[in-house]
Amino acid sequence: MAQLWGGRFTKETDQLVYNFNASISFDKRFYAQDITGSIAHVTMLAKQGILSAEEKETIIDGLKGILADVESGKLEITDQYEDIHSFVEATLIDRIGEPGKKLHTGRSRNDQVALDMKLYTRDEIEVLNGLVKEMLEALLVIMEENTDTYMPGFTHLQKAQPITLAHHMGAYFEMFKRDHERLTDIRKRMNTCPLGSGALAGTTYPLDRNYTAELLGFDGPTMNSMDGVSDRDYLLELLSALSIMMMHLSRFSEEVIIWNSNEYGFVEIDDAYSTGSSIMPQKKNPDIAELVRGKTGRVYGALNSLLVTMKGIPLAYNKDMQEDKEWAFDAIDNAKGCISLFTGMLKTMQFNKDRMKDSARHGFTNATDAADYLVNHGVAFRDAHGIVGQLVLTCLEKKIALDELPLVEYQKISPVFEEDIYEAISLETCVNKRVTTGAPGQTVMKQVIEVYKKYMETYETV
């Protein structure tokens, strides 16, 4: 058992207790952040005259050697160590001797792990934002190619009014755009450095916390040492943002699953993103979309678990906080995997444009426009509503769309109808006369696409 403590104890830690307490099995993914933080700490100690220039160089060379050997596979991180901090420090001492024992001067594992978690989270937010960017780019391509691809818009899963595929995808662009902004906002708010907070009350060494923060790319040090070691708000914010993003992915997945069904046939999922059945040879299942939908609950669980863990913890650091890592790691890993796979599926998905348009026509999505036609010819809207309802019943009986109903049938119900009704209720007219901001009209959509392009030009990943 390699530990950073023990002088006050007269007995060895029970092996079961040691195993229960250890975190090396999951916090070993911090090795790069731990070494980065240690190099900055040592650099600051030397600047302050707490370490000599020679000691600084020896320690930093040793740390860089450990980093290189771990990354090359030459050095293995094993469960012989309690945590990643003890692994790095013990390995350093083994390699460089006495100077290695000075690495921990002026810091505690409490502010060390707080730093490692922030550095790791900051790095992961950058990766997540990069993945969201790919998703937005894929959506933008679909939008540009489908400003005249007509389809039904839905409410209550019932066909409602005609829209375009570009308009539908634009709704998801807005959702993932907000996800990006949430991640970026979290990144800015969490960017304070906890190193130098010590165990909870700082240290008597003359540390320059501003310099350490600068070396590590933070905006400055945390302003309260107790909060510095016990703050996990940024993780809760991240898990909340990931839960919202997964909700968006899950909604999108649900639609893909529905659209992929035989009954809809709006999309064809590429074989690379589908699976078959072990017993039914005809099956082509949308498993990626289903798994994304399923893993959403897992990310929700991580958020709830960390909220419950944190709710009863008094200041400052308590061992309960070790539980933040596995939940955060799992949520981040799953969110990254889901958005990456979904983007790949989206890029290779084929849209059945004719099927979409036919569904809009036969779903009476132009019924509102037929009522508006009557209103524009002097009929009160409530009367127009009832007249068009009768038209829909007639079409249902004849199993035809509104634009297939002969004019004589229109005029049986209302003499106001003229030949121009067919132009008024064509899907092209229904969509393109909707030109208010945010509407599906082609003119508006092209303007929106240009706005989105400019947004992507200034997209922040850090």
C-alpha positions as CSV (number, residue, x, y, z in Angstrom):
1,M,0.0,0.0,0.0
2,A,1.6,3.2,-1.2
3,Q,0.1,6.1,0.9
4,L,1.0,9.7,1.6
5,W,0.2,9.5,5.3
6,G,0.7,7.1,8.2
7,G,3.1,8.7,10.8
8,R,0.3,9.1,13.3
9,F,-0.9,5.5,13.0
10,T,0.4,2.5,14.9
11,K,-1.3,-0.2,12.8
12,E,-1.6,-1.0,9.1
13,T,-4.8,-0.1,7.4
14,D,-7.1,-3.1,7.0
15,Q,-6.9,-4.3,3.4
16,L,-10.6,-4.1,2.9
17,V,-10.7,-0.6,4.3
18,Y,-7.8,0.4,2.0
19,N,-9.6,-1.0,-1.0
20,F,-12.8,0.7,0.0
21,N,-11.0,4.0,0.5
22,A,-8.8,3.8,-2.6
23,S,-9.7,5.7,-5.8
24,I,-6.8,4.7,-8.1
25,S,-9.1,2.5,-10.2
26,F,-10.9,5.5,-11.5
27,D,-8.8,8.7,-10.7
28,K,-5.9,7.3,-12.7
29,R,-7.3,9.0,-15.7
30,F,-6.1,12.2,-14.0
31,Y,-2.4,11.4,-14.4
32,A,-1.8,14.1,-17.0
33,Q,-3.7,16.8,-15.1
34,D,-2.0,15.8,-11.8
35,I,1.4,16.1,-13.4
36,T,0.5,19.4,-15.1
37,G,-0.7,20.8,-11.8
38,S,2.4,19.6,-10.0
39,I,4.7,21.2,-12.5
40,A,2.9,24.5,-12.1
41,H,3.1,24.2,-8.3
42,V,6.8,23.5,-8.3
43,T,7.4,26.4,-10.7
44,M,5.6,28.7,-8.3
45,L,7.5,27.3,-5.3
46,A,10.8,28.1,-7.0
47,K,9.7,31.6,-8.0
48,Q,8.8,32.2,-4.3
49,G,12.2,30.9,-3.1
50,I,10.6,27.9,-1.3
51,L,12.5,25.5,-3.6
52,S,15.8,26.1,-5.3
53,A,16.1,26.4,-9.1
54,E,18.0,23.1,-9.1
55,E,15.3,21.4,-7.1
56,K,12.7,22.7,-9.4
57,E,14.4,21.5,-12.6
58,T,15.1,18.1,-11.0
59,I,11.4,17.6,-10.0
60,I,10.0,18.9,-13.3
61,D,12.3,16.6,-15.3
62,G,11.2,13.7,-13.1
63,L,7.5,14.6,-13.6
64,K,7.9,14.9,-17.3
65,G,9.6,11.5,-17.4
66,I,6.7,9.9,-15.5
67,L,4.2,11.5,-18.0
68,A,6.2,10.2,-21.0
69,D,6.5,6.7,-19.6
70,V,2.8,6.5,-18.7
71,E,1.8,7.7,-22.1
72,S,4.1,5.3,-23.9
73,G,3.0,2.3,-21.8
74,K,6.4,1.9,-20.2
75,L,5.1,2.8,-16.8
76,E,1.8,1.2,-15.5
77,I,-0.5,2.8,-13.0
78,T,-1.4,0.0,-10.6
79,D,-3.7,-0.5,-7.6
80,Q,-0.6,-0.6,-5.4
81,Y,-1.2,3.1,-4.9
82,E,-4.1,4.6,-3.0
83,D,-4.8,7.3,-5.6
84,I,-3.2,9.0,-8.6
85,H,-1.5,11.6,-6.3
86,S,0.3,8.9,-4.3
87,F,1.3,7.2,-7.6
88,V,2.9,10.3,-9.0
89,E,4.6,11.4,-5.8
90,A,5.9,7.9,-4.8
91,T,7.2,7.2,-8.4
92,L,8.9,10.6,-8.4
93,I,10.6,9.9,-5.1
94,D,11.7,6.5,-6.3
95,R,13.3,8.1,-9.4
96,I,14.9,11.3,-8.1
97,G,15.2,10.7,-4.3
98,E,15.1,13.5,-1.7
99,P,14.0,16.4,-4.0
100,G,10.8,14.4,-4.8
101,K,9.8,14.6,-1.1
102,K,9.5,18.4,-1.5
103,L,6.9,18.2,-4.3
104,H,4.0,18.4,-1.8
105,T,5.2,21.5,0.0
106,G,2.4,24.0,0.5
107,R,-0.4,21.9,-0.8
108,S,-2.9,19.2,0.3
109,R,-4.5,16.4,-1.5
110,N,-7.7,18.3,-1.0
111,D,-6.7,21.3,-3.2
112,Q,-4.7,18.9,-5.4
113,V,-7.7,16.7,-6.3
114,A,-9.9,19.9,-6.6
115,L,-7.4,21.2,-9.2
116,D,-7.2,17.9,-11.1
117,M,-11.0,17.6,-11.4
118,K,-11.2,21.2,-12.7
119,L,-8.4,20.7,-15.2
120,Y,-10.0,17.4,-16.4
121,T,-13.5,18.9,-16.6
122,R,-12.2,21.9,-18.5
123,D,-10.5,19.6,-21.0
124,E,-13.6,17.5,-21.4
125,I,-15.8,20.6,-22.0
126,E,-13.6,21.5,-24.8
127,V,-14.0,18.0,-26.3
128,L,-17.8,18.1,-25.8
129,N,-18.0,21.5,-27.5
130,G,-16.1,20.1,-30.4
131,L,-18.5,17.3,-30.8
132,V,-21.5,19.6,-30.5
133,K,-19.9,21.7,-33.3
134,E,-19.8,18.6,-35.5
135,M,-23.5,18.0,-34.8
136,L,-24.4,21.6,-35.7
137,E,-22.4,21.4,-38.9
138,A,-24.2,18.2,-39.9
139,L,-27.6,19.9,-39.2
140,L,-26.6,22.9,-41.2
141,V,-25.8,20.8,-44.2
142,I,-29.2,19.1,-44.0
143,M,-30.9,22.4,-43.7
144,E,-29.1,23.9,-46.7
145,E,-30.1,20.9,-48.8
146,N,-33.7,20.8,-47.8
147,T,-35.3,24.2,-47.7
148,D,-37.8,22.9,-50.2
149,T,-38.3,19.4,-48.8
150,Y,-41.9,19.4,-47.6
151,M,-43.1,17.3,-44.7
152,P,-45.8,17.3,-42.0
153,G,-45.2,19.2,-38.8
154,F,-46.7,17.5,-35.8
155,T,-48.4,18.3,-32.5
156,H,-49.6,15.5,-30.2
157,L,-47.9,13.2,-32.8
158,Q,-50.7,14.1,-35.2
159,K,-50.0,15.8,-38.5
160,A,-50.7,19.5,-38.1
161,Q,-49.3,21.9,-40.6
162,P,-46.8,21.7,-43.5
163,I,-43.2,22.6,-42.8
164,T,-39.8,21.7,-44.5
165,L,-37.1,19.4,-43.3
166,A,-34.9,22.4,-43.0
167,H,-37.3,24.0,-40.6
168,H,-37.5,20.8,-38.5
169,M,-33.8,20.4,-38.4
170,G,-33.5,24.1,-37.5
171,A,-35.4,23.4,-34.3
172,Y,-32.6,20.9,-33.2
173,F,-29.9,23.4,-34.3
174,E,-31.4,25.8,-31.8
175,M,-31.4,23.2,-29.1
176,F,-27.8,22.1,-29.6
177,K,-26.7,25.8,-30.0
178,R,-28.1,26.4,-26.5
179,D,-26.2,23.3,-25.3
180,H,-23.0,24.7,-26.7
181,E,-23.7,28.1,-25.0
182,R,-24.4,26.3,-21.7
183,L,-21.1,24.4,-21.9
184,T,-19.2,27.5,-22.7
185,D,-20.8,29.4,-19.9
186,I,-19.9,26.7,-17.4
187,R,-16.3,26.7,-18.7
188,K,-16.0,30.4,-18.0
189,R,-17.6,30.3,-14.6
190,M,-15.5,27.4,-13.3
191,N,-12.2,28.8,-14.4
192,T,-10.7,29.7,-11.0
193,C,-7.8,27.8,-9.5
194,P,-8.2,26.0,-6.2
195,L,-4.5,25.1,-5.8
196,G,-3.1,26.9,-2.7
197,S,-6.3,26.4,-0.7
198,G,-4.5,23.7,1.2
199,A,-6.6,21.3,3.2
200,L,-9.2,24.0,3.9
201,A,-7.4,27.1,5.5
202,G,-4.6,27.9,3.0
203,T,-1.0,27.6,4.1
204,T,1.7,29.6,5.9
205,Y,4.1,29.3,2.9
206,P,4.3,32.5,0.8
207,L,2.5,31.0,-2.2
208,D,1.7,33.2,-5.2
209,R,-1.7,31.8,-6.1
210,N,-2.2,34.3,-8.9
211,Y,1.0,33.0,-10.6
212,T,-0.1,29.4,-10.3
213,A,-3.5,30.2,-11.7
214,E,-1.8,32.0,-14.6
215,L,0.5,29.1,-15.4
216,L,-2.6,26.8,-15.5
217,G,-4.7,29.0,-17.7
218,F,-7.2,30.1,-15.0
219,D,-8.6,33.5,-14.7
220,G,-7.4,33.7,-11.1
221,P,-7.4,31.8,-7.8
222,T,-10.5,30.8,-5.8
223,M,-11.3,33.5,-3.3
224,N,-12.2,31.3,-0.4
225,S,-10.0,28.3,0.6
226,M,-12.9,26.3,2.1
227,D,-15.0,26.7,-1.0
228,G,-11.9,26.0,-3.1
229,V,-11.6,22.5,-1.8
230,S,-15.3,21.7,-1.4
231,D,-16.9,23.3,-4.5
232,R,-18.5,20.8,-6.9
233,D,-21.0,23.3,-8.3
234,Y,-19.3,23.2,-11.7
235,L,-19.7,19.5,-11.9
236,L,-23.4,19.8,-11.0
237,E,-23.8,22.4,-13.7
238,L,-22.0,20.2,-16.2
239,L,-24.1,17.2,-15.4
240,S,-27.2,19.4,-15.6
241,A,-26.1,20.7,-19.0
242,L,-25.3,17.2,-20.2
243,S,-28.7,16.0,-19.0
244,I,-30.4,18.7,-21.1
245,M,-28.2,17.9,-24.1
246,M,-29.1,14.2,-23.7
247,M,-32.7,15.1,-23.5
248,H,-32.4,16.8,-26.8
249,L,-30.6,13.8,-28.3
250,S,-33.2,11.5,-26.9
251,R,-36.1,13.6,-28.4
252,F,-34.2,13.5,-31.7
253,S,-33.6,9.8,-31.4
254,E,-37.3,9.2,-30.8
255,E,-38.2,11.0,-34.0
256,V,-35.6,9.1,-36.0
257,I,-37.0,5.8,-34.6
258,I,-40.5,6.8,-35.6
259,W,-39.4,8.1,-39.0
260,N,-37.5,4.9,-39.6
261,S,-40.6,2.7,-39.0
262,N,-42.3,1.1,-42.0
263,E,-45.4,3.1,-41.2
264,Y,-43.6,6.4,-41.7
265,G,-40.7,5.6,-44.0
266,F,-39.3,9.1,-43.8
267,V,-35.7,8.0,-43.3
268,E,-33.3,5.2,-44.2
269,I,-30.6,4.7,-41.5
270,D,-27.3,3.6,-43.0
271,D,-26.4,0.0,-42.5
272,A,-23.3,1.1,-40.5
273,Y,-25.6,2.5,-37.8
274,S,-28.2,-0.3,-37.8
275,T,-28.4,-3.8,-36.4
276,G,-30.3,-6.9,-37.4
277,S,-32.3,-9.5,-35.5
278,S,-30.9,-12.9,-34.4
279,I,-34.2,-14.6,-35.5
280,M,-36.0,-12.3,-38.0
281,P,-33.9,-11.9,-41.1
282,Q,-36.0,-8.9,-42.4
283,K,-35.3,-6.7,-39.5
284,K,-33.1,-3.5,-39.6
285,N,-33.2,-2.0,-36.2
286,P,-32.4,1.6,-35.2
287,D,-30.3,0.5,-32.2
288,I,-28.0,3.5,-32.1
289,A,-31.0,5.9,-31.7
290,E,-32.5,3.5,-29.1
291,L,-29.3,3.3,-27.1
292,V,-28.9,7.1,-27.1
293,R,-32.5,7.3,-25.8
294,G,-31.7,4.7,-23.2
295,K,-28.4,6.2,-22.0
296,T,-30.1,9.5,-21.4
297,G,-31.5,8.0,-18.1
298,R,-28.0,7.1,-17.1
299,V,-26.8,10.7,-17.4
300,Y,-29.8,11.8,-15.4
301,G,-28.9,9.3,-12.8
302,A,-25.4,10.8,-12.5
303,L,-26.8,14.3,-11.9
304,N,-29.3,13.1,-9.3
305,S,-26.6,11.0,-7.5
306,L,-24.2,13.9,-7.2
307,L,-26.9,16.2,-6.0
308,V,-27.9,13.7,-3.3
309,T,-24.2,13.1,-2.3
310,M,-23.5,16.9,-1.9
311,K,-26.7,17.9,-0.2
312,G,-25.7,16.9,3.4
313,I,-21.9,17.6,3.4
314,P,-20.7,20.3,5.8
315,L,-17.7,22.4,5.0
316,A,-15.1,21.8,4.0
317,Y,-13.8,18.6,2.2
318,N,-15.2,15.3,3.2
319,K,-14.5,11.9,1.7
320,D,-18.0,11.7,0.3
321,M,-16.7,14.0,-2.5
322,Q,-14.7,11.1,-3.9
323,E,-18.0,9.9,-5.3
324,D,-18.2,12.8,-7.7
325,K,-15.6,11.2,-10.1
326,E,-17.2,8.0,-11.2
327,W,-20.6,9.7,-11.8
328,A,-19.0,12.5,-13.7
329,F,-16.7,10.3,-15.7
330,D,-19.6,8.0,-16.7
331,A,-21.8,10.9,-17.7
332,I,-19.1,12.6,-19.7
333,D,-18.1,9.4,-21.5
334,N,-21.6,8.5,-22.4
335,A,-22.5,12.0,-23.5
336,K,-19.5,12.1,-25.8
337,G,-20.2,8.7,-27.2
338,C,-23.8,9.4,-27.8
339,I,-23.4,12.7,-29.6
340,S,-20.5,11.4,-31.7
341,L,-22.5,8.3,-32.8
342,F,-25.7,10.3,-33.4
343,T,-23.8,12.7,-35.6
344,G,-22.3,9.9,-37.6
345,M,-25.8,8.4,-38.1
346,L,-27.2,11.8,-39.0
347,K,-24.6,12.4,-41.7
348,T,-25.3,9.1,-43.4
349,M,-29.0,9.1,-43.1
350,Q,-31.1,9.2,-46.3
351,F,-34.4,11.2,-46.3
352,N,-37.3,9.9,-48.4
353,K,-38.5,13.3,-49.7
354,D,-41.4,12.0,-51.7
355,R,-42.7,10.0,-48.8
356,M,-42.5,13.1,-46.5
357,K,-44.3,15.3,-49.0
358,D,-47.0,12.7,-49.6
359,S,-47.5,12.3,-45.9
360,A,-48.0,16.0,-45.5
361,R,-50.6,16.1,-48.4
362,H,-52.6,13.1,-47.1
363,G,-52.4,14.3,-43.5
364,F,-54.5,17.4,-44.3
365,T,-51.7,19.6,-43.1
366,N,-53.0,22.3,-45.4
367,A,-56.5,22.4,-43.8
368,T,-55.7,25.6,-41.9
369,D,-54.7,27.3,-45.1
370,A,-58.0,26.2,-46.7
371,A,-59.8,27.9,-43.8
372,D,-57.6,31.0,-44.2
373,Y,-58.6,31.1,-47.9
374,L,-62.2,31.4,-46.8
375,V,-61.4,34.1,-44.3
376,N,-59.6,36.1,-47.0
377,H,-62.9,35.8,-49.0
378,G,-65.0,37.3,-46.2
379,V,-66.0,34.1,-44.2
380,A,-65.8,34.3,-40.4
381,F,-63.0,32.1,-39.2
382,R,-65.2,30.0,-36.9
383,D,-67.5,29.3,-39.9
384,A,-64.5,28.6,-42.1
385,H,-63.2,26.1,-39.5
386,G,-66.5,24.2,-39.7
387,I,-66.6,24.2,-43.5
388,V,-63.1,22.8,-43.8
389,G,-63.9,20.2,-41.2
390,Q,-66.6,19.0,-43.5
391,L,-64.2,19.0,-46.4
392,V,-61.8,16.8,-44.5
393,L,-64.6,14.3,-43.7
394,T,-65.5,14.1,-47.4
395,C,-61.8,13.5,-48.3
396,L,-61.6,10.8,-45.6
397,E,-64.6,9.0,-47.1
398,K,-63.1,9.2,-50.6
399,K,-59.5,8.4,-49.3
400,I,-58.0,11.4,-51.1
401,A,-56.1,14.5,-50.1
402,L,-57.6,18.0,-50.1
403,D,-55.8,19.0,-53.3
404,E,-57.4,15.9,-55.0
405,L,-61.0,16.8,-54.2
406,P,-62.8,18.2,-57.3
407,L,-63.9,21.8,-57.2
408,V,-67.5,20.8,-57.4
409,E,-67.2,19.0,-54.1
410,Y,-65.7,22.1,-52.5
411,Q,-68.6,24.2,-53.9
412,K,-71.2,21.8,-52.5
413,I,-70.0,22.8,-49.1
414,S,-69.3,26.4,-49.8
415,P,-69.8,28.4,-53.0
416,V,-67.0,30.7,-52.0
417,F,-64.4,28.3,-53.3
418,E,-62.9,29.0,-56.7
419,E,-60.3,27.3,-58.9
420,D,-57.5,29.3,-57.1
421,I,-58.1,27.1,-53.9
422,Y,-55.7,24.5,-55.3
423,E,-52.9,27.1,-55.5
424,A,-53.8,28.4,-52.0
425,I,-53.5,24.9,-50.4
426,S,-50.4,23.6,-52.3
427,L,-47.7,22.7,-49.9
428,E,-45.3,25.2,-51.5
429,T,-47.8,28.0,-51.0
430,C,-48.7,26.9,-47.5
431,V,-45.0,26.9,-46.4
432,N,-43.6,29.8,-48.4
433,K,-46.2,32.4,-47.4
434,R,-45.1,31.9,-43.8
435,V,-42.4,34.6,-43.7
436,T,-42.4,35.8,-40.1
437,T,-39.2,35.4,-38.2
438,G,-38.7,31.7,-37.2
439,A,-41.3,30.4,-39.8
440,P,-40.6,27.7,-42.4
441,G,-40.9,29.8,-45.5
442,Q,-38.0,29.3,-47.9
443,T,-37.0,33.0,-47.9
444,V,-36.9,33.1,-44.1
445,M,-35.1,29.7,-43.8
446,K,-32.3,30.9,-46.1
447,Q,-31.8,34.0,-43.9
448,V,-31.7,31.8,-40.8
449,I,-29.1,29.5,-42.4
450,E,-26.9,32.6,-43.1
451,V,-27.3,33.6,-39.4
452,Y,-26.3,30.1,-38.4
453,K,-23.3,30.1,-40.7
454,K,-22.0,33.3,-39.0
455,Y,-22.6,31.7,-35.7
456,M,-20.4,28.7,-36.6
457,E,-17.7,31.1,-37.8
458,T,-17.3,32.4,-34.2
459,Y,-18.0,29.1,-32.5
460,E,-16.1,28.7,-29.2
461,T,-14.7,25.3,-28.1
462,V,-12.7,26.8,-25.2
